[in-house]
C-alpha cells in the first residue's frame, strides 16, 4: 500500500488528487473511499484501474487534517 496527502477534492464530481510520498500525483474517486477524504488528510491506498486509467483505490484515511497527534485508520473492506 502507498501513502500520500490529499491535495484537492471536488465534491460535485466526486474526484480528488493525492500526492504520494514519491511526489507522484494520483487521482482518486469517491466510490473508492469509505468516507471522502478532504484536503490535507493523509491517506493510504492501492493503485488500480478506474475508467481505463490508473487511480488510487481502496483509499483509507490515516490522519485527518484537523487532528494533532491522533491517527484515525479507516481501511476499505475489499469486495
PyMOL Python script that loads the backbone (N, CA, C, O; Angstrom):
from pymol import cmd

cmd.read_pdbstr("""\
ATOM      1  N   UNK A   1       0.839  -1.174   0.000  1.00  0.00           N
ATOM      2  CA  UNK A   1       0.000   0.000   0.000  1.00  0.00           C
ATOM      3  C   UNK A   1       0.887   1.242   0.000  1.00  0.00           C
ATOM      4  O   UNK A   1       2.020   1.219   0.480  1.00  0.00           O
ATOM      5  N   UNK A   2       0.350   2.307  -0.542  1.00  0.00           N
ATOM      6  CA  UNK A   2       1.062   3.581  -0.620  1.00  0.00           C
ATOM      7  C   UNK A   2       0.400   4.597   0.301  1.00  0.00           C
ATOM      8  O   UNK A   2      -0.755   4.435   0.697  1.00  0.00           O
ATOM      9  N   UNK A   3       1.139   5.634   0.632  1.00  0.00           N
ATOM     10  CA  UNK A   3       0.586   6.717   1.440  1.00  0.00           C
ATOM     11  C   UNK A   3       0.781   8.043   0.723  1.00  0.00           C
ATOM     12  O   UNK A   3       1.669   8.186  -0.117  1.00  0.00           O
ATOM     13  N   UNK A   4      -0.055   9.003   1.063  1.00  0.00           N
ATOM     14  CA  UNK A   4       0.055  10.323   0.464  1.00  0.00           C
ATOM     15  C   UNK A   4      -0.868  11.305   1.162  1.00  0.00           C
ATOM     16  O   UNK A   4      -1.566  10.956   2.114  1.00  0.00           O
ATOM     17  N   UNK A   5      -0.860  12.545   0.673  1.00  0.00           N
ATOM     18  CA  UNK A   5      -1.685  13.607   1.229  1.00  0.00           C
ATOM     19  C   UNK A   5      -2.656  14.088   0.152  1.00  0.00           C
ATOM     20  O   UNK A   5      -2.280  14.243  -1.010  1.00  0.00           O
ATOM     21  N   UNK A   6      -3.898  14.321   0.548  1.00  0.00           N
ATOM     22  CA  UNK A   6      -4.912  14.801  -0.387  1.00  0.00           C
ATOM     23  C   UNK A   6      -4.638  16.275  -0.694  1.00  0.00           C
ATOM     24  O   UNK A   6      -4.570  17.109   0.208  1.00  0.00           O
ATOM     25  N   UNK A   7      -4.482  16.574  -1.980  1.00  0.00           N
ATOM     26  CA  UNK A   7      -4.238  17.952  -2.412  1.00  0.00           C
ATOM     27  C   UNK A   7      -5.533  18.696  -2.695  1.00  0.00           C
ATOM     28  O   UNK A   7      -5.661  19.881  -2.389  1.00  0.00           O
ATOM     29  N   UNK A   8      -6.491  17.989  -3.283  1.00  0.00           N
ATOM     30  CA  UNK A   8      -7.767  18.633  -3.620  1.00  0.00           C
ATOM     31  C   UNK A   8      -8.855  17.582  -3.734  1.00  0.00           C
ATOM     32  O   UNK A   8      -8.588  16.393  -3.911  1.00  0.00           O
ATOM     33  N   UNK A   9     -10.095  18.058  -3.625  1.00  0.00           N
ATOM     34  CA  UNK A   9     -11.244  17.177  -3.766  1.00  0.00           C
ATOM     35  C   UNK A   9     -12.417  17.987  -4.302  1.00  0.00           C
ATOM     36  O   UNK A   9     -12.779  19.017  -3.733  1.00  0.00           O
ATOM     37  N   UNK A  10     -13.009  17.522  -5.394  1.00  0.00           N
ATOM     38  CA  UNK A  10     -14.174  18.163  -5.986  1.00  0.00           C
ATOM     39  C   UNK A  10     -15.397  17.348  -5.576  1.00  0.00           C
ATOM     40  O   UNK A  10     -15.657  16.276  -6.124  1.00  0.00           O
ATOM     41  N   UNK A  11     -16.142  17.870  -4.606  1.00  0.00           N
ATOM     42  CA  UNK A  11     -17.286  17.148  -4.054  1.00  0.00           C
ATOM     43  C   UNK A  11     -18.356  16.886  -5.109  1.00  0.00           C
ATOM     44  O   UNK A  11     -18.960  15.814  -5.129  1.00  0.00           O
ATOM     45  N   UNK A  12     -18.591  17.863  -5.985  1.00  0.00           N
ATOM     46  CA  UNK A  12     -19.623  17.725  -7.011  1.00  0.00           C
ATOM     47  C   UNK A  12     -19.294  16.594  -7.997  1.00  0.00           C
ATOM     48  O   UNK A  12     -20.170  15.816  -8.374  1.00  0.00           O
ATOM     49  N   UNK A  13     -18.029  16.515  -8.406  1.00  0.00           N
ATOM     50  CA  UNK A  13     -17.604  15.488  -9.358  1.00  0.00           C
ATOM     51  C   UNK A  13     -17.242  14.175  -8.661  1.00  0.00           C
ATOM     52  O   UNK A  13     -17.221  13.125  -9.302  1.00  0.00           O
ATOM     53  N   UNK A  14     -16.952  14.222  -7.343  1.00  0.00           N
ATOM     54  CA  UNK A  14     -16.560  13.018  -6.619  1.00  0.00           C
ATOM     55  C   UNK A  14     -15.164  12.542  -6.957  1.00  0.00           C
ATOM     56  O   UNK A  14     -14.877  11.346  -6.912  1.00  0.00           O
ATOM     57  N   UNK A  15     -14.282  13.499  -7.302  1.00  0.00           N
ATOM     58  CA  UNK A  15     -12.916  13.180  -7.725  1.00  0.00           C
ATOM     59  C   UNK A  15     -11.930  14.040  -6.942  1.00  0.00           C
ATOM     60  O   UNK A  15     -12.183  15.216  -6.681  1.00  0.00           O
ATOM     61  N   UNK A  16     -10.798  13.434  -6.571  1.00  0.00           N
ATOM     62  CA  UNK A  16      -9.764  14.180  -5.864  1.00  0.00           C
ATOM     63  C   UNK A  16      -8.387  13.840  -6.374  1.00  0.00           C
ATOM     64  O   UNK A  16      -8.224  13.000  -7.260  1.00  0.00           O
ATOM     65  N   UNK A  17      -7.384  14.511  -5.798  1.00  0.00           N
ATOM     66  CA  UNK A  17      -5.999  14.331  -6.210  1.00  0.00           C
ATOM     67  C   UNK A  17      -5.137  14.122  -4.973  1.00  0.00           C
ATOM     68  O   UNK A  17      -5.227  14.869  -3.998  1.00  0.00           O
ATOM     69  N   UNK A  18      -4.293  13.082  -5.035  1.00  0.00           N
ATOM     70  CA  UNK A  18      -3.382  12.740  -3.946  1.00  0.00           C
ATOM     71  C   UNK A  18      -1.957  12.934  -4.439  1.00  0.00           C
ATOM     72  O   UNK A  18      -1.641  12.615  -5.585  1.00  0.00           O
ATOM     73  N   UNK A  19      -1.094  13.459  -3.567  1.00  0.00           N
ATOM     74  CA  UNK A  19       0.345  13.494  -3.843  1.00  0.00           C
ATOM     75  C   UNK A  19       0.953  12.443  -2.932  1.00  0.00           C
ATOM     76  O   UNK A  19       0.884  12.571  -1.710  1.00  0.00           O
ATOM     77  N   UNK A  20       1.555  11.396  -3.514  1.00  0.00           N
ATOM     78  CA  UNK A  20       2.101  10.327  -2.681  1.00  0.00           C
ATOM     79  C   UNK A  20       3.492  10.679  -2.172  1.00  0.00           C
ATOM     80  O   UNK A  20       4.024  11.741  -2.494  1.00  0.00           O
ATOM     81  N   UNK A  21       4.079   9.794  -1.380  1.00  0.00           N
ATOM     82  CA  UNK A  21       5.381  10.067  -0.761  1.00  0.00           C
ATOM     83  C   UNK A  21       6.511  10.134  -1.778  1.00  0.00           C
ATOM     84  O   UNK A  21       7.597  10.614  -1.454  1.00  0.00           O
ATOM     85  N   UNK A  22       6.283   9.665  -2.995  1.00  0.00           N
ATOM     86  CA  UNK A  22       7.285   9.755  -4.067  1.00  0.00           C
ATOM     87  C   UNK A  22       7.130  11.028  -4.887  1.00  0.00           C
ATOM     88  O   UNK A  22       7.891  11.253  -5.828  1.00  0.00           O
ATOM     89  N   UNK A  23       6.154  11.865  -4.542  1.00  0.00           N
ATOM     90  CA  UNK A  23       5.921  13.100  -5.281  1.00  0.00           C
ATOM     91  C   UNK A  23       5.063  12.908  -6.520  1.00  0.00           C
ATOM     92  O   UNK A  23       4.937  13.827  -7.328  1.00  0.00           O
ATOM     93  N   UNK A  24       4.471  11.734  -6.684  1.00  0.00           N
ATOM     94  CA  UNK A  24       3.599  11.475  -7.824  1.00  0.00           C
ATOM     95  C   UNK A  24       2.173  11.907  -7.504  1.00  0.00           C
ATOM     96  O   UNK A  24       1.736  11.826  -6.356  1.00  0.00           O
ATOM     97  N   UNK A  25       1.453  12.364  -8.518  1.00  0.00           N
ATOM     98  CA  UNK A  25       0.062  12.782  -8.364  1.00  0.00           C
ATOM     99  C   UNK A  25      -0.855  11.674  -8.870  1.00  0.00           C
ATOM    100  O   UNK A  25      -0.712  11.190  -9.993  1.00  0.00           O
ATOM    101  N   UNK A  26      -1.801  11.283  -8.012  1.00  0.00           N
ATOM    102  CA  UNK A  26      -2.706  10.189  -8.341  1.00  0.00           C
ATOM    103  C   UNK A  26      -4.141  10.642  -8.116  1.00  0.00           C
ATOM    104  O   UNK A  26      -4.469  11.205  -7.072  1.00  0.00           O
ATOM    105  N   UNK A  27      -4.980  10.394  -9.090  1.00  0.00           N
ATOM    106  CA  UNK A  27      -6.401  10.731  -8.987  1.00  0.00           C
ATOM    107  C   UNK A  27      -7.112   9.652  -8.184  1.00  0.00           C
ATOM    108  O   UNK A  27      -6.749   8.478  -8.245  1.00  0.00           O
ATOM    109  N   UNK A  28      -8.137  10.065  -7.423  1.00  0.00           N
ATOM    110  CA  UNK A  28      -8.986   9.084  -6.742  1.00  0.00           C
ATOM    111  C   UNK A  28     -10.443   9.466  -6.913  1.00  0.00           C
ATOM    112  O   UNK A  28     -10.774  10.625  -7.161  1.00  0.00           O
ATOM    113  N   UNK A  29     -11.297   8.482  -6.776  1.00  0.00           N
ATOM    114  CA  UNK A  29     -12.730   8.686  -6.936  1.00  0.00           C
ATOM    115  C   UNK A  29     -13.435   8.351  -5.622  1.00  0.00           C
ATOM    116  O   UNK A  29     -13.043   7.425  -4.912  1.00  0.00           O
ATOM    117  N   UNK A  30     -14.468   9.109  -5.316  1.00  0.00           N
ATOM    118  CA  UNK A  30     -15.206   8.943  -4.071  1.00  0.00           C
ATOM    119  C   UNK A  30     -15.715   7.513  -3.884  1.00  0.00           C
ATOM    120  O   UNK A  30     -15.779   7.027  -2.755  1.00  0.00           O
ATOM    121  N   UNK A  31     -16.074   6.841  -4.964  1.00  0.00           N
ATOM    122  CA  UNK A  31     -16.594   5.474  -4.862  1.00  0.00           C
ATOM    123  C   UNK A  31     -15.563   4.493  -4.309  1.00  0.00           C
ATOM    124  O   UNK A  31     -15.925   3.396  -3.881  1.00  0.00           O
ATOM    125  N   UNK A  32     -14.281   4.873  -4.312  1.00  0.00           N
ATOM    126  CA  UNK A  32     -13.219   4.010  -3.800  1.00  0.00           C
ATOM    127  C   UNK A  32     -12.831   4.348  -2.364  1.00  0.00           C
ATOM    128  O   UNK A  32     -11.790   3.897  -1.886  1.00  0.00           O
ATOM    129  N   UNK A  33     -13.655   5.136  -1.668  1.00  0.00           N
ATOM    130  CA  UNK A  33     -13.363   5.578  -0.302  1.00  0.00           C
ATOM    131  C   UNK A  33     -14.515   5.225   0.633  1.00  0.00           C
ATOM    132  O   UNK A  33     -15.673   5.181   0.217  1.00  0.00           O
ATOM    133  N   UNK A  34     -14.188   4.973   1.903  1.00  0.00           N
ATOM    134  CA  UNK A  34     -15.231   4.772   2.914  1.00  0.00           C
ATOM    135  C   UNK A  34     -15.920   6.095   3.173  1.00  0.00           C
ATOM    136  O   UNK A  34     -17.144   6.189   3.092  1.00  0.00           O
ATOM    137  N   UNK A  35     -15.143   7.112   3.482  1.00  0.00           N
ATOM    138  CA  UNK A  35     -15.650   8.472   3.619  1.00  0.00           C
ATOM    139  C   UNK A  35     -14.719   9.353   2.800  1.00  0.00           C
ATOM    140  O   UNK A  35     -13.518   9.092   2.724  1.00  0.00           O
ATOM    141  N   UNK A  36     -15.257  10.372   2.203  1.00  0.00           N
ATOM    142  CA  UNK A  36     -14.465  11.197   1.292  1.00  0.00           C
ATOM    143  C   UNK A  36     -13.385  11.962   2.043  1.00  0.00           C
ATOM    144  O   UNK A  36     -13.697  12.792   2.896  1.00  0.00           O
ATOM    145  N   UNK A  37     -12.112  11.691   1.733  1.00  0.00           N
ATOM    146  CA  UNK A  37     -11.039  12.458   2.348  1.00  0.00           C
ATOM    147  C   UNK A  37     -11.091  13.909   1.862  1.00  0.00           C
ATOM    148  O   UNK A  37     -11.498  14.175   0.731  1.00  0.00           O
ATOM    149  N   UNK A  38     -10.689  14.819   2.699  1.00  0.00           N
ATOM    150  CA  UNK A  38     -10.655  16.228   2.323  1.00  0.00           C
ATOM    151  C   UNK A  38      -9.218  16.716   2.248  1.00  0.00           C
ATOM    152  O   UNK A  38      -8.287  16.025   2.661  1.00  0.00           O
ATOM    153  N   UNK A  39      -9.059  17.898   1.722  1.00  0.00           N
ATOM    154  CA  UNK A  39      -7.733  18.476   1.522  1.00  0.00           C
ATOM    155  C   UNK A  39      -6.923  18.457   2.820  1.00  0.00           C
ATOM    156  O   UNK A  39      -7.381  18.903   3.872  1.00  0.00           O
ATOM    157  N   UNK A  40      -5.716  17.929   2.709  1.00  0.00           N
ATOM    158  CA  UNK A  40      -4.809  17.859   3.849  1.00  0.00           C
ATOM    159  C   UNK A  40      -4.791  16.531   4.572  1.00  0.00           C
ATOM    160  O   UNK A  40      -3.856  16.263   5.327  1.00  0.00           O
ATOM    161  N   UNK A  41      -5.798  15.683   4.367  1.00  0.00           N
ATOM    162  CA  UNK A  41      -5.831  14.371   5.026  1.00  0.00           C
ATOM    163  C   UNK A  41      -4.709  13.483   4.498  1.00  0.00           C
ATOM    164  O   UNK A  41      -4.376  13.526   3.313  1.00  0.00           O
ATOM    165  N   UNK A  42      -4.130  12.680   5.384  1.00  0.00           N
ATOM    166  CA  UNK A  42      -3.145  11.682   4.988  1.00  0.00           C
ATOM    167  C   UNK A  42      -3.906  10.380   4.756  1.00  0.00           C
ATOM    168  O   UNK A  42      -4.705   9.954   5.589  1.00  0.00           O
ATOM    169  N   UNK A  43      -3.641   9.758   3.607  1.00  0.00           N
ATOM    170  CA  UNK A  43      -4.383   8.563   3.225  1.00  0.00           C
ATOM    171  C   UNK A  43      -3.448   7.420   2.853  1.00  0.00           C
ATOM    172  O   UNK A  43      -2.279   7.626   2.529  1.00  0.00           O
ATOM    173  N   UNK A  44      -3.991   6.223   2.909  1.00  0.00           N
ATOM    174  CA  UNK A  44      -3.311   5.014   2.450  1.00  0.00           C
ATOM    175  C   UNK A  44      -4.158   4.452   1.312  1.00  0.00           C
ATOM    176  O   UNK A  44      -5.386   4.536   1.357  1.00  0.00           O
ATOM    177  N   UNK A  45      -3.519   3.882   0.296  1.00  0.00           N
ATOM    178  CA  UNK A  45      -4.257   3.433  -0.881  1.00  0.00           C
ATOM    179  C   UNK A  45      -3.462   2.439  -1.702  1.00  0.00           C
ATOM    180  O   UNK A  45      -2.249   2.304  -1.538  1.00  0.00           O
ATOM    181  N   UNK A  46      -4.154   1.751  -2.580  1.00  0.00           N
ATOM    182  CA  UNK A  46      -3.554   0.887  -3.600  1.00  0.00           C
ATOM    183  C   UNK A  46      -3.695   1.588  -4.943  1.00  0.00           C
ATOM    184  O   UNK A  46      -4.436   2.563  -5.068  1.00  0.00           O
ATOM    185  N   UNK A  47      -2.992   1.095  -5.932  1.00  0.00           N
ATOM    186  CA  UNK A  47      -3.112   1.612  -7.295  1.00  0.00           C
ATOM    187  C   UNK A  47      -3.856   0.570  -8.126  1.00  0.00           C
ATOM    188  O   UNK A  47      -3.559  -0.623  -8.053  1.00  0.00           O
ATOM    189  N   UNK A  48      -4.809   1.026  -8.903  1.00  0.00           N
ATOM    190  CA  UNK A  48      -5.576   0.135  -9.759  1.00  0.00           C
ATOM    191  C   UNK A  48      -6.160   0.912 -10.927  1.00  0.00           C
ATOM    192  O   UNK A  48      -5.840   2.084 -11.120  1.00  0.00           O
ATOM    193  N   UNK A  49      -7.004   0.269 -11.698  1.00  0.00           N
ATOM    194  CA  UNK A  49      -7.619   0.914 -12.853  1.00  0.00           C
ATOM    195  C   UNK A  49      -9.032   1.382 -12.541  1.00  0.00           C
ATOM    196  O   UNK A  49      -9.820   0.657 -11.933  1.00  0.00           O
ATOM    197  N   UNK A  50      -9.340   2.588 -12.959  1.00  0.00           N
ATOM    198  CA  UNK A  50     -10.687   3.159 -12.859  1.00  0.00           C
ATOM    199  C   UNK A  50     -10.875   3.976 -14.136  1.00  0.00           C
ATOM    200  O   UNK A  50     -10.054   4.838 -14.449  1.00  0.00           O
ATOM    201  N   UNK A  51     -11.938   3.712 -14.859  1.00  0.00           N
ATOM    202  CA  UNK A  51     -12.218   4.413 -16.126  1.00  0.00           C
ATOM    203  C   UNK A  51     -11.043   4.322 -17.095  1.00  0.00           C
ATOM    204  O   UNK A  51     -10.679   5.311 -17.730  1.00  0.00           O
ATOM    205  N   UNK A  52     -10.456   3.141 -17.204  1.00  0.00           N
ATOM    206  CA  UNK A  52      -9.355   2.854 -18.138  1.00  0.00           C
ATOM    207  C   UNK A  52      -8.079   3.652 -17.879  1.00  0.00           C
ATOM    208  O   UNK A  52      -7.270   3.822 -18.791  1.00  0.00           O
ATOM    209  N   UNK A  53      -7.882   4.143 -16.657  1.00  0.00           N
ATOM    210  CA  UNK A  53      -6.622   4.805 -16.318  1.00  0.00           C
ATOM    211  C   UNK A  53      -6.260   4.468 -14.871  1.00  0.00           C
ATOM    212  O   UNK A  53      -7.118   4.066 -14.085  1.00  0.00           O
ATOM    213  N   UNK A  54      -4.991   4.635 -14.534  1.00  0.00           N
ATOM    214  CA  UNK A  54      -4.545   4.337 -13.181  1.00  0.00           C
ATOM    215  C   UNK A  54      -5.119   5.339 -12.197  1.00  0.00           C
ATOM    216  O   UNK A  54      -5.203   6.532 -12.485  1.00  0.00           O
ATOM    217  N   UNK A  55      -5.515   4.841 -11.028  1.00  0.00           N
ATOM    218  CA  UNK A  55      -6.085   5.693  -9.988  1.00  0.00           C
ATOM    219  C   UNK A  55      -5.854   5.040  -8.630  1.00  0.00           C
ATOM    220  O   UNK A  55      -5.533   3.855  -8.547  1.00  0.00           O
ATOM    221  N   UNK A  56      -6.022   5.823  -7.571  1.00  0.00           N
ATOM    222  CA  UNK A  56      -5.947   5.288  -6.219  1.00  0.00           C
ATOM    223  C   UNK A  56      -7.249   4.541  -5.920  1.00  0.00           C
ATOM    224  O   UNK A  56      -8.340   5.051  -6.173  1.00  0.00           O
ATOM    225  N   UNK A  57      -7.119   3.336  -5.381  1.00  0.00           N
ATOM    226  CA  UNK A  57      -8.296   2.546  -4.997  1.00  0.00           C
ATOM    227  C   UNK A  57      -8.109   2.093  -3.548  1.00  0.00           C
ATOM    228  O   UNK A  57      -7.006   2.180  -3.008  1.00  0.00           O
ATOM    229  N   UNK A  58      -9.173   1.615  -2.924  1.00  0.00           N
ATOM    230  CA  UNK A  58      -9.137   1.186  -1.524  1.00  0.00           C
ATOM    231  C   UNK A  58      -8.551   2.286  -0.649  1.00  0.00           C
ATOM    232  O   UNK A  58      -7.674   2.024   0.174  1.00  0.00           O
ATOM    233  N   UNK A  59      -9.024   3.499  -0.820  1.00  0.00           N
ATOM    234  CA  UNK A  59      -8.484   4.665  -0.112  1.00  0.00           C
ATOM    235  C   UNK A  59      -9.017   4.708   1.319  1.00  0.00           C
ATOM    236  O   UNK A  59     -10.225   4.631   1.541  1.00  0.00           O
ATOM    237  N   UNK A  60      -8.116   4.829   2.280  1.00  0.00           N
ATOM    238  CA  UNK A  60      -8.480   4.951   3.695  1.00  0.00           C
ATOM    239  C   UNK A  60      -7.757   6.123   4.322  1.00  0.00           C
ATOM    240  O   UNK A  60      -6.629   6.439   3.941  1.00  0.00           O
ATOM    241  N   UNK A  61      -8.390   6.762   5.270  1.00  0.00           N
ATOM    242  CA  UNK A  61      -7.789   7.915   5.941  1.00  0.00           C
ATOM    243  C   UNK A  61      -6.922   7.426   7.095  1.00  0.00           C
ATOM    244  O   UNK A  61      -7.370   6.636   7.925  1.00  0.00           O
ATOM    245  N   UNK A  62      -5.682   7.899   7.141  1.00  0.00           N
ATOM    246  CA  UNK A  62      -4.773   7.585   8.235  1.00  0.00           C
ATOM    247  C   UNK A  62      -4.830   8.700   9.270  1.00  0.00           C
ATOM    248  O   UNK A  62      -4.928   8.437  10.468  1.00  0.00           O
ATOM    249  N   UNK A  63      -4.768   9.950   8.804  1.00  0.00           N
ATOM    250  CA  UNK A  63      -4.775  11.087   9.718  1.00  0.00           C
ATOM    251  C   UNK A  63      -5.600  12.207   9.111  1.00  0.00           C
ATOM    252  O   UNK A  63      -5.355  12.635   7.983  1.00  0.00           O
ATOM    253  N   UNK A  64      -6.569  12.672   9.863  1.00  0.00           N
ATOM    254  CA  UNK A  64      -7.393  13.788   9.410  1.00  0.00           C
ATOM    255  C   UNK A  64      -6.588  15.076   9.473  1.00  0.00           C
ATOM    256  O   UNK A  64      -5.745  15.230  10.356  1.00  0.00           O
ATOM    257  N   UNK A  65      -6.829  15.992   8.564  1.00  0.00           N
ATOM    258  CA  UNK A  65      -6.054  17.229   8.504  1.00  0.00           C
ATOM    259  C   UNK A  65      -6.225  18.094   9.738  1.00  0.00           C
ATOM    260  O   UNK A  65      -5.314  18.853  10.072  1.00  0.00           O
ATOM    261  N   UNK A  66      -7.349  18.012  10.427  1.00  0.00           N
ATOM    262  CA  UNK A  66      -7.594  18.854  11.589  1.00  0.00           C
ATOM    263  C   UNK A  66      -7.144  18.265  12.910  1.00  0.00           C
ATOM    264  O   UNK A  66      -7.331  18.900  13.948  1.00  0.00           O
ATOM    265  N   UNK A  67      -6.554  17.065  12.916  1.00  0.00           N
ATOM    266  CA  UNK A  67      -6.157  16.441  14.175  1.00  0.00           C
ATOM    267  C   UNK A  67      -4.661  16.570  14.391  1.00  0.00           C
ATOM    268  O   UNK A  67      -3.878  16.581  13.442  1.00  0.00           O
ATOM    269  N   UNK A  68      -4.279  16.667  15.652  1.00  0.00           N
ATOM    270  CA  UNK A  68      -2.865  16.706  16.012  1.00  0.00           C
ATOM    271  C   UNK A  68      -2.559  15.482  16.862  1.00  0.00           C
ATOM    272  O   UNK A  68      -3.225  15.232  17.867  1.00  0.00           O
ATOM    273  N   UNK A  69      -1.563  14.733  16.460  1.00  0.00           N
ATOM    274  CA  UNK A  69      -1.083  13.565  17.193  1.00  0.00           C
ATOM    275  C   UNK A  69      -2.116  12.456  17.363  1.00  0.00           C
ATOM    276  O   UNK A  69      -1.856  11.490  18.080  1.00  0.00           O
ATOM    277  N   UNK A  70      -3.250  12.564  16.742  1.00  0.00           N
ATOM    278  CA  UNK A  70      -4.237  11.486  16.787  1.00  0.00           C
ATOM    279  C   UNK A  70      -4.369  10.913  15.390  1.00  0.00           C
ATOM    280  O   UNK A  70      -4.603  11.645  14.428  1.00  0.00           O
ATOM    281  N   UNK A  71      -4.220   9.629  15.283  1.00  0.00           N
ATOM    282  CA  UNK A  71      -4.348   8.983  13.983  1.00  0.00           C
ATOM    283  C   UNK A  71      -5.645   8.201  13.931  1.00  0.00           C
ATOM    284  O   UNK A  71      -6.056   7.577  14.909  1.00  0.00           O
ATOM    285  N   UNK A  72      -6.275   8.247  12.780  1.00  0.00           N
ATOM    286  CA  UNK A  72      -7.501   7.508  12.548  1.00  0.00           C
ATOM    287  C   UNK A  72      -7.255   6.613  11.357  1.00  0.00           C
ATOM    288  O   UNK A  72      -6.923   7.100  10.276  1.00  0.00           O
ATOM    289  N   UNK A  73      -7.407   5.333  11.531  1.00  0.00           N
ATOM    290  CA  UNK A  73      -7.162   4.399  10.441  1.00  0.00           C
ATOM    291  C   UNK A  73      -8.480   3.813   9.994  1.00  0.00           C
ATOM    292  O   UNK A  73      -9.156   3.117  10.751  1.00  0.00           O
ATOM    293  N   UNK A  74      -8.834   4.100   8.768  1.00  0.00           N
ATOM    294  CA  UNK A  74     -10.059   3.555   8.176  1.00  0.00           C
ATOM    295  C   UNK A  74      -9.652   2.836   6.908  1.00  0.00           C
ATOM    296  O   UNK A  74      -9.195   3.464   5.953  1.00  0.00           O
ATOM    297  N   UNK A  75      -9.812   1.547   6.893  1.00  0.00           N
ATOM    298  CA  UNK A  75      -9.461   0.782   5.702  1.00  0.00           C
ATOM    299  C   UNK A  75     -10.728   0.307   5.034  1.00  0.00           C
ATOM    300  O   UNK A  75     -11.664  -0.143   5.694  1.00  0.00           O
ATOM    301  N   UNK A  76     -10.749   0.408   3.758  1.00  0.00           N
ATOM    302  CA  UNK A  76     -11.898  -0.046   2.990  1.00  0.00           C
ATOM    303  C   UNK A  76     -11.882  -1.552   2.935  1.00  0.00           C
ATOM    304  O   UNK A  76     -10.851  -2.161   2.647  1.00  0.00           O
ATOM    305  N   UNK A  77     -13.011  -2.150   3.207  1.00  0.00           N
ATOM    306  CA  UNK A  77     -13.109  -3.601   3.099  1.00  0.00           C
ATOM    307  C   UNK A  77     -13.132  -3.988   1.629  1.00  0.00           C
ATOM    308  O   UNK A  77     -13.830  -3.369   0.826  1.00  0.00           O
ATOM    309  N   UNK A  78     -12.389  -4.983   1.294  1.00  0.00           N
ATOM    310  CA  UNK A  78     -12.314  -5.417  -0.108  1.00  0.00           C
ATOM    311  C   UNK A  78     -13.523  -6.261  -0.438  1.00  0.00           C
ATOM    312  O   UNK A  78     -13.933  -7.125   0.337  1.00  0.00           O
ATOM    313  N   UNK A  79     -14.080  -5.998  -1.593  1.00  0.00           N
ATOM    314  CA  UNK A  79     -15.287  -6.727  -2.026  1.00  0.00           C
ATOM    315  C   UNK A  79     -14.919  -7.942  -2.812  1.00  0.00           C
ATOM    316  O   UNK A  79     -15.799  -8.679  -3.258  1.00  0.00           O
TER     317      UNK A  79
END
""", "prot")
cmd.dss("prot")
cmd.show_as("cartoon", "prot")
cmd.util.cbc("prot")
cmd.orient("prot")
